[in-house]
Amino acid sequence: MTSSSASPAGTAPENSPSPRTRRSRKPGRRVLRRVLLAVGIGVLLLALCGGWLAFRAVQIKQNLESAMALLPTLQEQVTARDLPAASGTLKDVQRHTTDARAAGTDPLWKAAGILPLVGANFSATSEVTVSADDVITRAVAPMLDKVETLDWDALTPAHGRVDVGPLRDVAPTLRSAANTVQLSFDRLQGIDRSKLLPQVAGPLEQAIGALDEAREPLSGASRAGQLLPSMLGADGPRNYLVLVQNSAEVRATGGISGALAVLTVEDGRIALTDQGSASELGRFTPSVTVDAEQELIYSYRMGTFMQSVNLTPDFPTAASTAQRMWQERHPGSRIDGVIALDPVVLANILGATGPVELGTLGGDPAVDALLAQTQLPTALDSTNVVPTLLSDVYAQIEEPALQDAYFAAVAGKVFGELTNVQGDGTQLIEALVTSAEQGRLYLWSASSEEQDLLAQTDLAGAALGPAVGGAAFGVYFNDGTGAKMDYYVRRTVQLVKSCPGDGYSLYTAKVTLTNTAPADAATSLSEYVTGGGAFGVDPGRVRTNTVAYGPAQALLQQARINGEDVPVGSFAHGNRPVAILTTELGPGETATIEVDFSKVVQESEPVLDVTPTVQDPADVLLPAQGLQSCS
């Protein structure tokens, strides 16, 4: 019989875990619980963070969309000068951009910017909210405040004077606004969009586009605010030589400078103090010194005749040459700047001011007596000033000196209207802006500081320099007939891009010229208009020197006229290649010129500058073709 012995008191059964084993498992469970608790808290925190970020994302989206929706209303109210309503709308816009910025710069949102993969989207959104609020708070709001207090009538010429005080007062605000928009554009433009989700990249592109659209007008307004007070004589009198370019005898910047005038400006008061003509100045012997490189291209005539200073398309060169010529013929005079315009500018001005009654022209009895015997209009308006000055006057006044006197007197009358605008001057400002955009209005200052600012505007007309960058092309025309036949020439200009396979772009400047003069032009038009064969061109025919500029570092490859390869005059202006071809056309004839520029390294969208003529630029400039990438 077997018997089992009882375990000693206080001991565990043999198959029971030992106290040591039991105690060792309790800490493991505690660790597990802590881990699970930590994970749970982490999940909860992530959920909370995710929820908070989602909440902030909704705030950003709704506020930015609300602000954008109000901007058209704000623009309409400002345009209509309903400034109290605009001020209220601006406050709503500011509230939305401020709330968006608060959400986009939230500490948790900014911290999310360091996350892998998605962090760039948070950072980009933060930048958009900051930029939006900066533009509204530091640019739009201060400008609207100035608009509310600005005396707009003071900016309109009246009784021969422009009040320069408001211009000087608003200049710092414009400069600050322009800088804010430029900095915001640069900030967003610098974001790497390749790392962004479409939901972020799309709105970012829209914001960049909106800032890009706004920065150039603002920069222009800022430059105007800096330039106009001093150029209007706020710091002392200024004298400006005015070149009235005659498009009937074309030059690279528009036409020969037949009629001349001097405007004197002091403390905003504008006066016509002298008039003359290029023919009165005569031939300069020795010639006025001009840039040797340009003289090689355009001949000694640039420095010999006032009518030829603008054979070059570089207006700063033409203007400084004209300044020295006038001062040489008028000892003791000082020209502080040069303005150039053509009859279409006069038409644009008259479209804003209304017709001008000619009456007596400058008190010249000879001109007045002659006009009484003609059928020239007694009043000029936007519809008749161009044909009157470029065609009719030559049919009815044969004496060139009297033609120039008529031209100058008409310009003086229009200037009188320009400096005495009745009512709202907005249309006048728009007319001048349009003229500048069409390349018909140029301005040069003898002050290097002012010229540096002008060089960044459409008024500069420079062929070289920092403002002429990228894929810049130019097509310019110089008359070779020695007459006024360009009134009858119709032109088109077009850029055609191709990829020859060498990794570079090839551009062809394609130009058509048509002589639309009547078939009997040799006899039906006056000898002064046809030239009478004085320069080797039969009456009724038109000789034109077409000048084509390529972009910096490109190569002039070849040229064709009517599809046939032809020799071409090859030059360089700075680091730009230049081609010159000559055509001669009888009535009804057309020529097509093609100039190829190869090894074009610039990938930016091409810019084409063309001599302004009697035609509407929309009829001259044809859409570019083949703008695909060659890389």
C-alpha positions as a printed NumPy array, in Angstrom:
array([[   0.   ,    0.   ,    0.   ],
       [   1.415,    3.154,   -1.037],
       [   0.898,    6.272,    0.802],
       [   1.345,    9.865,   -0.301],
       [   3.026,   12.24 ,    1.892],
       [   1.598,   15.719,    2.308],
       [   3.592,   18.682,    1.2  ],
       [   5.176,   20.529,    3.986],
       [   3.174,   23.404,    5.245],
       [   3.795,   26.618,    3.339],
       [   5.162,   24.881,    0.229],
       [   3.5  ,   24.773,   -3.126],
       [   2.493,   21.69 ,   -4.9  ],
       [   5.039,   20.257,   -7.199],
       [   3.274,   21.24 ,  -10.366],
       [   2.429,   24.824,   -9.251],
       [   4.495,   27.718,  -10.469],
       [   6.959,   29.017,   -8.066],
       [   6.456,   32.369,   -6.404],
       [   9.536,   33.631,   -8.3  ],
       [   7.922,   32.7  ,  -11.645],
       [   4.614,   34.328,  -10.728],
       [   6.323,   37.547,   -9.696],
       [   8.38 ,   37.635,  -12.905],
       [   5.245,   37.654,  -15.111],
       [   3.538,   40.597,  -13.392],
       [   6.073,   43.22 ,  -14.604],
       [   5.762,   41.915,  -18.195],
       [   2.04 ,   42.445,  -18.127],
       [   2.522,   45.928,  -16.782],
       [   4.933,   46.739,  -19.579],
       [   2.495,   45.374,  -22.112],
       [  -0.286,   47.433,  -20.653],
       [   1.901,   50.539,  -20.767],
       [   2.844,   49.871,  -24.369],
       [  -0.787,   49.381,  -25.296],
       [  -1.708,   52.499,  -23.381],
       [   1.024,   54.482,  -25.133],
       [  -0.093,   53.186,  -28.51 ],
       [  -3.652,   54.046,  -27.664],
       [  -2.672,   57.526,  -26.581],
       [  -0.563,   57.882,  -29.728],
       [  -3.422,   56.793,  -31.923],
       [  -5.702,   59.174,  -30.084],
       [  -3.174,   62.009,  -30.461],
       [  -2.723,   61.243,  -34.137],
       [  -6.458,   61.219,  -34.567],
       [  -6.711,   64.494,  -32.728],
       [  -3.823,   65.997,  -34.729],
       [  -5.28 ,   64.689,  -37.942],
       [  -8.634,   66.081,  -37.02 ],
       [  -7.109,   69.426,  -36.088],
       [  -5.112,   69.6  ,  -39.308],
       [  -8.23 ,   68.679,  -41.262],
       [ -10.123,   71.412,  -39.429],
       [  -7.362,   73.917,  -40.247],
       [  -7.344,   72.778,  -43.882],
       [ -11.069,   73.48 ,  -44.128],
       [ -10.521,   76.9  ,  -42.542],
       [  -7.753,   77.748,  -45.013],
       [  -9.742,   76.582,  -48.015],
       [ -12.938,   78.36 ,  -47.052],
       [ -11.251,   81.633,  -46.117],
       [  -9.067,   81.833,  -49.22 ],
       [ -11.997,   80.974,  -51.486],
       [ -14.154,   83.603,  -49.763],
       [ -11.412,   86.212,  -50.147],
       [ -10.955,   85.373,  -53.847],
       [ -14.711,   85.587,  -54.43 ],
       [ -14.776,   89.142,  -53.06 ],
       [ -11.891,   90.474,  -55.163],
       [ -13.916,   91.097,  -58.374],
       [ -16.424,   93.093,  -56.318],
       [ -13.623,   95.094,  -54.74 ],
       [ -12.123,   95.825,  -58.165],
       [ -15.489,   96.973,  -59.547],
       [ -16.057,   99.252,  -56.555],
       [ -12.617,  100.844,  -56.869],
       [ -13.053,  101.314,  -60.618],
       [ -16.419,  102.969,  -60.014],
       [ -14.82 ,  105.007,  -57.19 ],
       [ -17.43 ,  103.75 ,  -54.746],
       [ -14.774,  103.953,  -52.05 ],
       [ -16.973,  103.523,  -48.943],
       [ -18.285,  100.24 ,  -50.36 ],
       [ -14.761,   99.221,  -51.394],
       [ -13.52 ,   99.882,  -47.87 ],
       [ -16.185,   97.59 ,  -46.441],
       [ -15.401,   94.853,  -48.936],
       [ -11.699,   95.15 ,  -48.179],
       [ -12.347,   94.617,  -44.467],
       [ -14.15 ,   91.367,  -45.302],
       [ -11.264,   90.285,  -47.533],
       [  -8.753,   91.107,  -44.802],
       [ -10.73 ,   89.111,  -42.236],
       [ -10.614,   86.063,  -44.486],
       [  -6.894,   86.335,  -45.331],
       [  -6.03 ,   86.939,  -41.669],
       [  -7.979,   83.826,  -40.609],
       [  -6.372,   81.801,  -43.397],
       [  -2.935,   82.954,  -42.301],
       [  -3.683,   82.049,  -38.669],
       [  -4.652,   78.539,  -39.749],
       [  -1.721,   78.164,  -42.132],
       [   0.842,   79.279,  -39.556],
       [  -0.652,   77.259,  -36.69 ],
       [   2.233,   75.558,  -34.791],
       [   0.883,   72.081,  -35.496],
       [   0.369,   72.915,  -39.18 ],
       [   3.919,   74.239,  -39.468],
       [   5.247,   71.164,  -37.649],
       [   3.492,   68.992,  -40.221],
       [   5.735,   70.594,  -42.81 ],
       [   8.622,   68.338,  -41.729],
       [   6.716,   65.115,  -42.322],
       [   8.122,   62.865,  -45.047],
       [   6.248,   62.659,  -48.344],
       [   3.392,   65.03 ,  -47.46 ],
       [   5.222,   67.755,  -45.531],
       [   5.87 ,   69.915,  -48.593],
       [   2.125,   70.352,  -49.071],
       [   1.71 ,   71.839,  -45.603],
       [   4.667,   74.187,  -46.111],
       [   3.402,   75.331,  -49.494],
       [  -0.033,   76.051,  -48.091],
       [   1.527,   78.09 ,  -45.288],
       [   3.398,   80.193,  -47.847],
       [   0.203,   80.821,  -49.813],
       [  -1.682,   82.025,  -46.749],
       [   1.176,   84.325,  -45.709],
       [   1.499,   85.753,  -49.208],
       [  -2.242,   86.32 ,  -49.558],
       [  -2.418,   88.174,  -46.258],
       [   0.714,   90.211,  -47.01 ],
       [  -0.622,   91.343,  -50.378],
       [  -3.983,   92.397,  -48.938],
       [  -2.627,   93.98 ,  -45.747],
       [   0.592,   95.552,  -47.003],
       [  -0.308,   96.362,  -50.618],
       [  -4.036,   96.576,  -51.315],
       [  -5.122,   98.198,  -48.049],
       [  -2.533,  101.048,  -48.09 ],
       [  -3.259,  101.723,  -51.765],
       [  -6.998,  101.882,  -51.164],
       [  -6.359,  104.268,  -48.292],
       [  -4.417,  106.54 ,  -50.677],
       [  -7.129,  106.238,  -53.312],
       [  -9.697,  107.426,  -50.782],
       [  -7.682,  110.533,  -49.916],
       [  -6.195,  111.253,  -53.353],
       [  -7.448,  114.264,  -55.279],
       [  -7.881,  112.643,  -58.67 ],
       [  -8.656,  115.904,  -60.429],
       [  -5.227,  117.173,  -59.369],
       [  -3.597,  114.458,  -61.487],
       [  -5.353,  115.69 ,  -64.627],
       [  -3.64 ,  118.526,  -66.523],
       [  -5.702,  121.699,  -66.144],
       [  -4.843,  125.255,  -67.125],
       [  -1.482,  123.982,  -68.321],
       [  -0.493,  122.408,  -65.005],
       [  -0.342,  119.052,  -63.241],
       [  -0.285,  119.154,  -59.438],
       [   2.807,  117.132,  -58.532],
       [   2.067,  117.105,  -54.782],
       [  -0.345,  114.14 ,  -54.791],
       [   2.014,  112.219,  -57.066],
       [   4.859,  112.681,  -54.627],
       [   2.598,  111.734,  -51.702],
       [   1.431,  108.458,  -53.226],
       [   4.863,  107.338,  -54.497],
       [   6.078,  105.575,  -51.287],
       [   2.83 ,  103.618,  -51.023],
       [   3.088,  102.454,  -54.612],
       [   6.709,  101.438,  -54.144],
       [   5.918,   99.462,  -50.976],
       [   2.966,   97.735,  -52.646],
       [   5.056,   96.79 ,  -55.681],
       [   7.809,   95.371,  -53.458],
       [   5.282,   93.348,  -51.432],
       [   3.739,   91.784,  -54.52 ],
       [   7.167,   91.049,  -56.036],
       [   8.432,   89.406,  -52.845],
       [   5.255,   87.318,  -52.56 ],
       [   5.603,   86.254,  -56.195],
       [   9.252,   85.285,  -55.663],
       [   8.346,   83.34 ,  -52.496],
       [   5.682,   81.243,  -54.223],
       [   7.614,   80.906,  -57.475],
       [  10.461,   79.323,  -55.497],
       [   8.318,   76.424,  -54.244],
       [   9.081,   73.059,  -55.84 ],
       [   5.68 ,   72.15 ,  -57.293],
       [   6.832,   68.649,  -58.315],
       [   6.452,   67.451,  -54.707],
       [   2.915,   68.722,  -54.256],
       [  -0.446,   67.018,  -54.482],
       [  -2.696,   68.303,  -57.293],
       [  -5.068,   69.746,  -54.69 ],
       [  -2.239,   72.03 ,  -53.527],
       [  -0.314,   72.554,  -56.767],
       [  -3.377,   73.81 ,  -58.651],
       [  -4.283,   76.674,  -56.298],
       [  -0.584,   77.507,  -55.939],
       [  -0.278,   77.948,  -59.717],
       [  -3.353,   80.196,  -59.677],
       [  -1.842,   82.322,  -56.912],
       [   1.453,   82.645,  -58.804],
       [  -0.412,   83.609,  -61.97 ],
       [  -2.452,   86.261,  -60.165],
       [   0.655,   87.792,  -58.591],
       [   2.505,   87.686,  -61.914],
       [  -0.388,   89.524,  -63.551],
       [  -0.415,   92.181,  -60.835],
       [   3.289,   92.805,  -60.367],
       [   4.064,   94.477,  -63.712],
       [   1.291,   97.125,  -63.508],
       [   2.251,   97.792,  -59.898],
       [   5.921,   98.054,  -60.772],
       [   5.014,  100.446,  -63.565],
       [   2.918,  102.557,  -61.214],
       [   5.768,  102.545,  -58.698],
       [   8.261,  103.729,  -61.309],
       [   5.822,  106.416,  -62.448],
       [   5.451,  107.595,  -58.869],
       [   9.209,  107.904,  -58.56 ],
       [   9.735,  109.535,  -61.968],
       [   6.864,  111.922,  -62.565],
       [   7.356,  114.493,  -59.805],
       [  10.947,  115.274,  -60.792],
       [  10.289,  114.954,  -64.521],
       [   7.373,  117.38 ,  -64.163],
       [   9.694,  119.974,  -62.682],
       [   9.061,  119.527,  -58.96 ],
       [  12.784,  120.02 ,  -58.327],
       [  13.344,  122.717,  -60.925],
       [  12.505,  123.467,  -64.572],
       [  12.895,  120.789,  -67.23 ],
       [  13.134,  121.195,  -71.019],
       [  11.981,  118.364,  -73.272],
       [  12.645,  118.118,  -76.993],
       [   9.629,  116.604,  -78.747],
       [  10.202,  114.653,  -81.964],
       [   6.986,  114.361,  -83.983],
       [   7.701,  111.274,  -86.076],
       [   6.252,  111.203,  -89.586],
       [   5.235,  107.612,  -90.381],
       [   4.846,  108.45 ,  -94.082],
       [   8.644,  108.238,  -94.268],
       [   9.385,  105.335,  -92.005],
       [  12.273,  105.051,  -89.562],
       [  13.084,  102.258,  -87.121],
       [  11.302,  103.949,  -84.204],
       [   8.391,  105.165,  -86.332],
       [   9.207,  107.902,  -88.826],
       [  11.459,  110.846,  -89.617],
       [  11.474,  113.583,  -87.005],
       [  10.328,  116.368,  -89.301],
       [   8.566,  118.608,  -86.771],
       [  10.253,  119.564,  -83.492],
       [   9.036,  121.307,  -80.354],
       [  10.364,  122.144,  -76.9  ],
       [   8.191,  121.744,  -73.81 ],
       [   9.278,  123.483,  -70.62 ],
       [   7.923,  122.066,  -67.376],
       [   8.243,  123.67 ,  -63.934],
       [   6.352,  122.607,  -60.818],
       [   3.9  ,  120.757,  -63.047],
       [   3.217,  123.73 ,  -65.318],
       [   3.691,  122.799,  -68.989],
       [   4.446,  125.329,  -71.709],
       [   5.333,  125.055,  -75.386],
       [   8.406,  127.296,  -75.55 ],
       [   9.938,  126.609,  -78.964],
       [   9.19 ,  124.954,  -82.288],
       [  11.141,  124.12 ,  -85.4  ],
       [  11.836,  121.52 ,  -88.035],
       [  14.589,  119.054,  -88.804],
       [  15.222,  120.729,  -92.152],
       [  15.948,  124.022,  -90.374],
       [  18.761,  122.383,  -88.435],
       [  20.432,  121.342,  -91.673],
       [  23.455,  119.109,  -92.063],
       [  25.88 ,  118.684,  -89.157],
       [  29.5  ,  119.015,  -90.243],
       [  31.378,  117.514,  -88.554],
       [  28.831,  114.901,  -87.608],
       [  27.649,  114.507,  -84.044],
       [  29.531,  111.585,  -82.477],
       [  27.442,  108.431,  -82.246],
       [  28.09 ,  104.843,  -81.2  ],
       [  30.575,  103.42 ,  -83.715],
       [  28.931,   99.996,  -83.808],
       [  25.555,  101.482,  -84.728],
       [  27.089,  103.937,  -87.185],
       [  28.583,  100.927,  -89.01 ],
       [  25.096,   99.436,  -89.33 ],
       [  23.096,  102.584,  -90.087],
       [  25.709,  104.871,  -91.709],
       [  27.134,  108.299,  -90.934],
       [  23.705,  109.858,  -91.506],
       [  22.754,  109.052,  -87.885],
       [  24.983,  111.869,  -86.675],
       [  24.596,  114.133,  -89.69 ],
       [  20.845,  114.761,  -90.058],
       [  18.134,  115.118,  -87.426],
       [  15.846,  113.21 ,  -89.806],
       [  18.131,  110.163,  -89.48 ],
       [  18.908,  109.948,  -85.762],
       [  16.345,  107.147,  -85.488],
       [  17.607,  104.917,  -88.257],
       [  18.569,  102.829,  -85.218],
       [  15.77 ,  101.154,  -83.254],
       [  17.622,  102.029,  -80.032],
       [  15.741,  105.101,  -78.862],
       [  18.216,  106.087,  -76.112],
       [  20.84 ,  106.459,  -78.86 ],
       [  18.477,  108.405,  -81.142],
       [  17.326,  110.655,  -78.288],
       [  20.773,  111.538,  -76.98 ],
       [  21.886,  112.32 ,  -80.551],
       [  18.856,  114.571,  -81.098],
       [  19.549,  116.319,  -77.779],
       [  23.092,  117.188,  -78.802],
       [  21.997,  118.337,  -82.249],
       [  19.405,  120.737,  -80.834],
       [  21.794,  122.112,  -78.238],
       [  24.493,  122.608,  -80.871],
       [  22.114,  124.633,  -83.042],
       [  20.741,  126.523,  -80.023],
       [  23.776,  127.579,  -77.94 ],
       [  22.964,  128.093,  -74.291],
       [  19.903,  125.846,  -74.401],
       [  19.57 ,  122.774,  -72.217],
       [  17.545,  119.681,  -73.132],
       [  16.797,  117.453,  -70.134],
       [  14.912,  114.763,  -72.003],
       [  13.483,  113.733,  -75.346],
       [   9.929,  112.629,  -76.184],
       [   8.988,  110.981,  -79.474],
       [   5.489,  110.351,  -80.786],
       [   3.683,  109.818,  -84.062],
       [   0.345,  111.005,  -85.481],
       [  -1.45 ,  107.943,  -84.077],
       [  -0.499,  109.17 ,  -80.585],
       [  -2.099,  112.505,  -81.47 ],
       [  -5.197,  110.584,  -82.585],
       [  -5.273,  108.675,  -79.295],
       [  -4.992,  111.944,  -77.365],
       [  -7.782,  113.576,  -79.394],
       [  -9.925,  110.507,  -78.758],
       [  -9.673,  111.346,  -75.062],
       [  -9.83 ,  115.148,  -75.19 ],
       [ -12.197,  115.624,  -78.122],
       [ -11.613,  117.568,  -81.377],
       [  -9.282,  120.543,  -81.563],
       [ -10.242,  123.637,  -83.551],
       [  -7.244,  124.769,  -85.546],
       [  -8.146,  128.439,  -86.016],
       [  -4.904,  130.281,  -86.627],
       [  -1.882,  128.031,  -86.397],
       [   0.758,  129.529,  -84.182],
       [   0.196,  133.022,  -85.52 ],
       [   2.186,  132.316,  -88.708],
       [   0.472,  134.494,  -91.36 ],
       [   2.014,  132.524,  -94.237],
       [   0.644,  129.232,  -92.949],
       [  -2.756,  130.701,  -92.136],
       [  -3.036,  132.339,  -95.559],
       [  -2.035,  129.117,  -97.266],
       [  -4.497,  127.031,  -95.27 ],
       [  -7.323,  129.347,  -96.247],
       [  -6.769,  128.238,  -99.837],
       [  -6.856,  124.495,  -99.082],
       [  -9.54 ,  121.976,  -98.248],
       [  -7.726,  120.743,  -95.137],
       [ -10.053,  120.343,  -92.153],
       [ -10.527,  123.27 ,  -89.784],
       [ -10.809,  120.853,  -86.857],
       [  -8.872,  117.674,  -86.182],
       [ -10.18 ,  114.661,  -84.328],
       [  -9.192,  111.053,  -83.741],
       [ -10.549,  109.991,  -87.143],
       [  -8.945,  112.528,  -89.456],
       [  -5.667,  113.59 ,  -87.864],
       [  -3.619,  110.668,  -89.271],
       [  -4.681,  110.947,  -92.942],
       [  -4.486,  114.74 ,  -92.715],
       [  -0.907,  114.799,  -91.44 ],
       [   0.437,  111.853,  -93.43 ],
       [  -1.309,  112.261,  -96.764],
       [  -3.722,  115.154,  -97.33 ],
       [  -1.289,  117.866,  -96.309],
       [   1.148,  116.779,  -99.047],
       [  -1.571,  116.863, -101.675],
       [  -2.574,  120.42 , -100.797],
       [   0.644,  122.078,  -99.56 ],
       [   3.618,  121.688, -101.879],
       [   6.216,  123.716,  -99.992],
       [   8.121,  121.382,  -97.591],
       [   8.89 ,  124.199,  -95.13 ],
       [   5.193,  125.057,  -94.875],
       [   4.353,  121.364,  -94.461],
       [   6.719,  121.209,  -91.488],
       [   5.235,  124.422,  -90.093],
       [   1.74 ,  122.962,  -90.391],
       [   2.873,  119.741,  -88.729],
       [   4.486,  121.601,  -85.824],
       [   1.527,  123.957,  -85.402],
       [  -0.944,  121.088,  -85.251],
       [   1.214,  119.33 ,  -82.663],
       [   1.236,  122.557,  -80.631],
       [  -2.559,  122.734,  -80.738],
       [  -2.87 ,  119.132,  -79.557],
       [  -0.384,  119.79 ,  -76.736],
       [  -2.593,  122.69 ,  -75.703],
       [  -5.527,  120.321,  -75.389],
       [  -3.355,  117.797,  -73.578],
       [  -2.504,  120.302,  -70.853],
       [  -6.038,  121.573,  -70.356],
       [  -8.249,  118.507,  -70.028],
       [ -11.815,  119.152,  -68.987],
       [ -13.265,  116.695,  -66.457],
       [ -12.076,  113.137,  -65.872],
       [  -8.537,  112.543,  -67.096],
       [  -8.773,  108.736,  -66.977],
       [  -9.298,  108.466,  -70.734],
       [  -6.254,  110.634,  -71.384],
       [  -4.079,  108.413,  -69.185],
       [  -5.432,  105.328,  -70.961],
       [  -4.664,  106.929,  -74.346],
       [  -1.052,  107.566,  -73.332],
       [  -0.668,  104.05 ,  -71.898],
       [  -2.055,  102.556,  -75.12 ],
       [   0.348,  104.662,  -77.17 ],
       [   3.293,  103.431,  -75.102],
       [   2.194,   99.799,  -75.354],
       [   2.006,  100.154,  -79.144],
       [   5.584,  101.463,  -79.22 ],
       [   4.465,  104.878,  -80.497],
       [   5.457,  106.923,  -77.448],
       [   9.067,  107.111,  -76.25 ],
       [  10.763,  108.953,  -73.423],
       [  14.443,  109.425,  -72.613],
       [  15.979,  111.325,  -69.706],
       [  19.426,  112.893,  -69.542],
       [  19.447,  111.94 ,  -65.842],
       [  21.095,  108.522,  -65.511],
       [  19.066,  107.754,  -62.373],
       [  15.787,  108.488,  -64.139],
       [  16.898,  106.674,  -67.277],
       [  17.63 ,  103.54 ,  -65.247],
       [  13.973,  103.529,  -64.165],
       [  12.715,  104.362,  -67.657],
       [  14.765,  101.48 ,  -69.076],
       [  12.357,   99.101,  -67.327],
       [   9.287,  100.518,  -69.096],
       [   7.629,  100.404,  -72.517],
       [   8.677,  104.044,  -72.981],
       [  12.39 ,  103.251,  -73.194],
       [  12.561,  101.74 ,  -76.671],
       [  15.969,  100.188,  -75.99 ],
       [  17.48 ,   97.563,  -78.296],
       [  19.969,   96.422,  -75.65 ],
       [  20.107,   96.216,  -71.877],
       [  18.57 ,   94.26 ,  -68.992],
       [  14.989,   94.942,  -70.114],
       [  15.722,   93.254,  -73.469],
       [  16.253,   89.717,  -72.27 ],
       [  15.111,   86.243,  -73.218],
       [  14.111,   85.328,  -76.748],
       [  13.934,   88.942,  -77.969],
       [  13.462,   89.597,  -81.684],
       [  12.976,   92.821,  -83.6  ],
       [  11.843,   93.792,  -87.096],
       [  12.309,   97.42 ,  -88.097],
       [  11.875,   99.45 ,  -91.255],
       [  13.82 ,  102.353,  -92.75 ],
       [  12.697,  104.208,  -95.849],
       [  15.073,  104.112,  -98.829],
       [  12.892,  106.104, -101.21 ],
       [  13.574,  109.516,  -99.724],
       [   9.895,  110.403,  -99.884],
       [   6.507,  109.922,  -98.185],
       [   5.403,  106.67 ,  -99.816],
       [   5.288,  104.582,  -96.614],
       [   1.738,  105.802,  -96.028],
       [   0.81 ,  103.295,  -98.754],
       [   2.862,  100.317,  -97.548],
       [   1.108,   97.516,  -95.663],
       [   3.145,   95.058,  -93.63 ],
       [   2.818,   91.853,  -91.627],
       [   5.447,   90.333,  -89.33 ],
       [   5.494,   86.832,  -87.859],
       [   7.861,   84.538,  -85.955],
       [   8.056,   80.878,  -86.973],
       [   9.934,   78.446,  -84.726],
       [  11.407,   75.11 ,  -85.788],
       [  13.694,   72.494,  -84.254],
       [  16.609,   71.527,  -86.54 ],
       [  17.646,   68.669,  -84.239],
       [  20.821,   70.16 ,  -82.817],
       [  19.26 ,   70.868,  -79.418],
       [  18.735,   74.538,  -80.225],
       [  15.798,   76.5  ,  -81.622],
       [  15.685,   78.114,  -85.044],
       [  13.451,   81.127,  -85.552],
       [  12.426,   82.674,  -88.844],
       [  11.302,   86.299,  -88.942],
       [   8.781,   86.389,  -91.786],
       [   7.854,   89.803,  -93.199],
       [   5.506,   90.791,  -96.021],
       [   5.425,   94.255,  -97.589],
       [   2.815,   95.43 , -100.114],
       [   2.763,   98.71 , -102.02 ],
       [  -0.915,   99.743, -102.054],
       [  -0.351,  103.051, -103.876],
       [  -2.609,  103.661, -106.883],
       [  -1.416,  102.249, -110.192],
       [  -0.871,  105.774, -111.525],
       [   0.974,  106.901, -108.389],
       [   3.855,  108.233, -110.5  ],
       [   1.589,  110.952, -111.872],
       [  -1.357,  111.158, -109.462],
       [   0.765,  111.722, -106.341],
       [   2.859,  114.837, -105.811],
       [   6.581,  114.752, -106.459],
       [   7.2  ,  115.395, -102.759],
       [   5.317,  112.172, -101.909],
       [   6.93 ,  109.983, -104.604],
       [  10.387,  111.5  , -104.336],
       [  10.45 ,  112.211, -108.044],
       [  13.301,  109.764, -108.547],
       [  15.739,  111.997, -106.637],
       [  17.283,  109.026, -104.82 ],
       [  17.246,  106.549, -107.679],
       [  13.755,  105.155, -107.058],
       [  11.234,  105.609, -109.859],
       [   8.125,  107.605, -108.855],
       [   5.394,  105.378, -107.414],
       [   7.827,  102.703, -106.271],
       [   8.875,  102.135, -102.641],
       [  12.324,  101.101, -101.445],
       [  12.529,   99.73 ,  -97.913],
       [  15.461,   98.589,  -95.79 ],
       [  14.145,   95.877,  -93.453],
       [  16.229,   95.328,  -90.32 ],
       [  15.891,   92.103,  -88.32 ],
       [  17.366,   91.559,  -84.842],
       [  17.855,   88.142,  -83.263],
       [  18.262,   87.385,  -79.541],
       [  21.592,   87.588,  -77.752],
       [  24.185,   85.002,  -78.836],
       [  22.044,   83.661,  -81.692],
       [  23.468,   83.298,  -85.211],
       [  22.201,   84.906,  -88.391],
       [  21.956,   81.875,  -90.682],
       [  20.426,   82.909,  -93.988],
       [  17.751,   85.04 ,  -95.652],
       [  15.281,   84.728,  -98.505],
       [  13.164,   87.095, -100.564],
       [  10.129,   85.53 , -102.206],
       [  11.57 ,   82.093, -101.441],
       [  14.948,   82.682, -103.091],
       [  18.182,   82.775, -101.065],
       [  19.723,   86.248, -101.177],
       [  22.871,   87.917,  -99.834],
       [  22.217,   89.666,  -96.562],
       [  23.934,   92.491,  -94.715],
       [  25.174,   90.886,  -91.512],
       [  26.055,   92.966,  -88.454],
       [  26.138,   92.808,  -84.667],
       [  24.575,   95.275,  -82.244],
       [  25.976,   94.414,  -78.855],
       [  25.612,   90.635,  -78.641],
       [  22.568,   90.573,  -80.949],
       [  22.823,   89.526,  -84.626],
       [  21.419,   92.014,  -87.147],
       [  20.322,   91.439,  -90.741],
       [  19.462,   94.115,  -93.332],
       [  17.668,   93.423,  -96.62 ],
       [  16.436,   95.866,  -99.242],
       [  13.286,   95.543, -101.319],
       [  11.749,   97.783, -103.971],
       [   8.077,   97.489, -104.908],
       [   5.882,   99.019, -107.566],
       [   2.171,   99.702, -107.009],
       [   0.328,   96.456, -106.247],
       [   3.517,   94.435, -105.719],
       [   4.297,   92.316, -102.64 ],
       [   7.561,   90.934, -101.264],
       [   8.027,   88.255,  -98.615],
       [  11.233,   88.375,  -96.572],
       [  12.427,   85.511,  -94.373],
       [  15.405,   85.769,  -92.025],
       [  16.614,   82.672,  -90.129],
       [  18.265,   82.935,  -86.703],
       [  19.813,   79.67 ,  -85.493],
       [  21.399,   78.435,  -82.252],
       [  18.773,   80.236,  -80.169],
       [  19.443,   79.106,  -76.602],
       [  16.6  ,   80.979,  -74.896],
       [  13.597,   78.806,  -74.044],
       [  11.351,   81.646,  -72.845],
       [   8.362,   82.737,  -74.9  ],
       [   9.64 ,   84.948,  -77.729],
       [   9.034,   88.694,  -77.731],
       [   8.831,   90.53 ,  -81.056],
       [   9.347,   94.288,  -81.315],
       [   8.225,   95.962,  -84.554],
       [   8.396,   99.494,  -85.935],
       [   5.053,  101.247,  -85.364],
       [   3.45 ,  102.285,  -88.656],
       [   0.153,  103.773,  -89.806],
       [  -1.393,  100.312,  -89.4  ],
       [  -3.037,   98.922,  -86.295],
       [  -0.453,   96.659,  -84.572],
       [  -3.068,   93.895,  -84.495],
       [  -2.982,   93.876,  -88.299],
       [   0.823,   93.801,  -88.43 ],
       [   1.782,   91.261,  -85.771],
       [   0.621,   87.77 ,  -86.688],
       [   0.527,   84.941,  -84.108],
       [   3.794,   83.042,  -83.747],
       [   3.917,   79.499,  -85.081],
       [   5.578,   76.31 ,  -83.862],
       [   6.337,   77.329,  -80.294],
       [   7.191,   73.791,  -79.194],
       [  10.198,   72.994,  -77.028],
       [  13.354,   71.885,  -78.84 ],
       [  15.118,   70.511,  -75.773]])
